[in-house]
Amino acid sequence: MKGRAQPAGSAASWPVHHIPGNYSRFSPGEEVSIFYRNEYDGSGDGAEAYFPVEHGRHGQAMPRFGKTECWQQAVVVEEFGPEKFDMYNPMATGVKVRLLHPLWYNRHGHLLDCSSPKNTEVRVHPADITRGPAPRPKTSFVVIRWGGHYRTPDYNELAG
């Protein structure tokens, strides 16, 4: 299946703040929270990025309502040791997790098949993962992106 839920960044687009650090070890089955950004395709294979929604209507109707940057619950899938992490190749050496949120849609309104582990298992930079519940943000923003200066051919004829 083309596409999968994406972690916080791809090998070519990790934020500058991801510098070498003292990263933690993670074991399979450990429950964690990861920071998720929809703008990146973290798979490295050019797949369409998906975003979590609270209800199916939010991913199907126009405009789409989802969380494009947020903390997500996950479970560690394989053993991670910081000595194996290569900051120049995070998509191959990051912490491998399975995302637990059940509803993911892409910008075209396609539902991600979460029954397939290959679609919900991703690698995460160790700086974007924390044990237990996600930290509460100091500030939240609601951003609405719709249309713009140039027409969007995929959606010109749809209601919304």
Secondary structure as a PSIPRED ss2 file (coil, helix, strand):
# PSIPRED VFORMAT (PSIPRED V4.0)

   1 M C   1.000  0.000  0.000
   2 K C   1.000  0.000  0.000
   3 G C   1.000  0.000  0.000
   4 R E   0.000  0.000  1.000
   5 A E   0.000  0.000  1.000
   6 Q C   1.000  0.000  0.000
   7 P C   1.000  0.000  0.000
   8 A C   1.000  0.000  0.000
   9 G C   1.000  0.000  0.000
  10 S C   1.000  0.000  0.000
  11 A C   1.000  0.000  0.000
  12 A C   1.000  0.000  0.000
  13 S C   1.000  0.000  0.000
  14 W C   1.000  0.000  0.000
  15 P C   1.000  0.000  0.000
  16 V C   1.000  0.000  0.000
  17 H C   1.000  0.000  0.000
  18 H C   1.000  0.000  0.000
  19 I C   1.000  0.000  0.000
  20 P C   1.000  0.000  0.000
  21 G C   1.000  0.000  0.000
  22 N C   1.000  0.000  0.000
  23 Y C   1.000  0.000  0.000
  24 S C   1.000  0.000  0.000
  25 R C   1.000  0.000  0.000
  26 F E   0.000  0.000  1.000
  27 S C   1.000  0.000  0.000
  28 P C   1.000  0.000  0.000
  29 G C   1.000  0.000  0.000
  30 E C   1.000  0.000  0.000
  31 E E   0.000  0.000  1.000
  32 V E   0.000  0.000  1.000
  33 S E   0.000  0.000  1.000
  34 I E   0.000  0.000  1.000
  35 F E   0.000  0.000  1.000
  36 Y E   0.000  0.000  1.000
  37 R E   0.000  0.000  1.000
  38 N C   1.000  0.000  0.000
  39 E C   1.000  0.000  0.000
  40 Y C   1.000  0.000  0.000
  41 D C   1.000  0.000  0.000
  42 G C   1.000  0.000  0.000
  43 S C   1.000  0.000  0.000
  44 G C   1.000  0.000  0.000
  45 D C   1.000  0.000  0.000
  46 G C   1.000  0.000  0.000
  47 A C   1.000  0.000  0.000
  48 E C   1.000  0.000  0.000
  49 A E   0.000  0.000  1.000
  50 Y E   0.000  0.000  1.000
  51 F E   0.000  0.000  1.000
  52 P E   0.000  0.000  1.000
  53 V C   1.000  0.000  0.000
  54 E C   1.000  0.000  0.000
  55 H C   1.000  0.000  0.000
  56 G H   0.000  1.000  0.000
  57 R H   0.000  1.000  0.000
  58 H H   0.000  1.000  0.000
  59 G H   0.000  1.000  0.000
  60 Q H   0.000  1.000  0.000
  61 A C   1.000  0.000  0.000
  62 M C   1.000  0.000  0.000
  63 P C   1.000  0.000  0.000
  64 R C   1.000  0.000  0.000
  65 F C   1.000  0.000  0.000
  66 G C   1.000  0.000  0.000
  67 K C   1.000  0.000  0.000
  68 T C   1.000  0.000  0.000
  69 E E   0.000  0.000  1.000
  70 C E   0.000  0.000  1.000
  71 W E   0.000  0.000  1.000
  72 Q E   0.000  0.000  1.000
  73 Q E   0.000  0.000  1.000
  74 A E   0.000  0.000  1.000
  75 V E   0.000  0.000  1.000
  76 V E   0.000  0.000  1.000
  77 V C   1.000  0.000  0.000
  78 E C   1.000  0.000  0.000
  79 E C   1.000  0.000  0.000
  80 F E   0.000  0.000  1.000
  81 G C   1.000  0.000  0.000
  82 P H   0.000  1.000  0.000
  83 E H   0.000  1.000  0.000
  84 K H   0.000  1.000  0.000
  85 F C   1.000  0.000  0.000
  86 D C   1.000  0.000  0.000
  87 M C   1.000  0.000  0.000
  88 Y C   1.000  0.000  0.000
  89 N C   1.000  0.000  0.000
  90 P H   0.000  1.000  0.000
  91 M H   0.000  1.000  0.000
  92 A H   0.000  1.000  0.000
  93 T H   0.000  1.000  0.000
  94 G C   1.000  0.000  0.000
  95 V E   0.000  0.000  1.000
  96 K E   0.000  0.000  1.000
  97 V E   0.000  0.000  1.000
  98 R E   0.000  0.000  1.000
  99 L E   0.000  0.000  1.000
 100 L C   1.000  0.000  0.000
 101 H C   1.000  0.000  0.000
 102 P C   1.000  0.000  0.000
 103 L C   1.000  0.000  0.000
 104 W E   0.000  0.000  1.000
 105 Y E   0.000  0.000  1.000
 106 N C   1.000  0.000  0.000
 107 R C   1.000  0.000  0.000
 108 H C   1.000  0.000  0.000
 109 G C   1.000  0.000  0.000
 110 H C   1.000  0.000  0.000
 111 L E   0.000  0.000  1.000
 112 L C   1.000  0.000  0.000
 113 D C   1.000  0.000  0.000
 114 C C   1.000  0.000  0.000
 115 S C   1.000  0.000  0.000
 116 S C   1.000  0.000  0.000
 117 P H   0.000  1.000  0.000
 118 K H   0.000  1.000  0.000
 119 N H   0.000  1.000  0.000
 120 T H   0.000  1.000  0.000
 121 E E   0.000  0.000  1.000
 122 V E   0.000  0.000  1.000
 123 R E   0.000  0.000  1.000
 124 V E   0.000  0.000  1.000
 125 H C   1.000  0.000  0.000
 126 P H   0.000  1.000  0.000
 127 A H   0.000  1.000  0.000
 128 D H   0.000  1.000  0.000
 129 I E   0.000  0.000  1.000
 130 T E   0.000  0.000  1.000
 131 R E   0.000  0.000  1.000
 132 G C   1.000  0.000  0.000
 133 P C   1.000  0.000  0.000
 134 A C   1.000  0.000  0.000
 135 P C   1.000  0.000  0.000
 136 R C   1.000  0.000  0.000
 137 P C   1.000  0.000  0.000
 138 K C   1.000  0.000  0.000
 139 T C   1.000  0.000  0.000
 140 S C   1.000  0.000  0.000
 141 F C   1.000  0.000  0.000
 142 V C   1.000  0.000  0.000
 143 V C   1.000  0.000  0.000
 144 I C   1.000  0.000  0.000
 145 R C   1.000  0.000  0.000
 146 W C   1.000  0.000  0.000
 147 G C   1.000  0.000  0.000
 148 G C   1.000  0.000  0.000
 149 H C   1.000  0.000  0.000
 150 Y C   1.000  0.000  0.000
 151 R C   1.000  0.000  0.000
 152 T C   1.000  0.000  0.000
 153 P C   1.000  0.000  0.000
 154 D C   1.000  0.000  0.000
 155 Y C   1.000  0.000  0.000
 156 N C   1.000  0.000  0.000
 157 E C   1.000  0.000  0.000
 158 L C   1.000  0.000  0.000
 159 A C   1.000  0.000  0.000
 160 G C   1.000  0.000  0.000
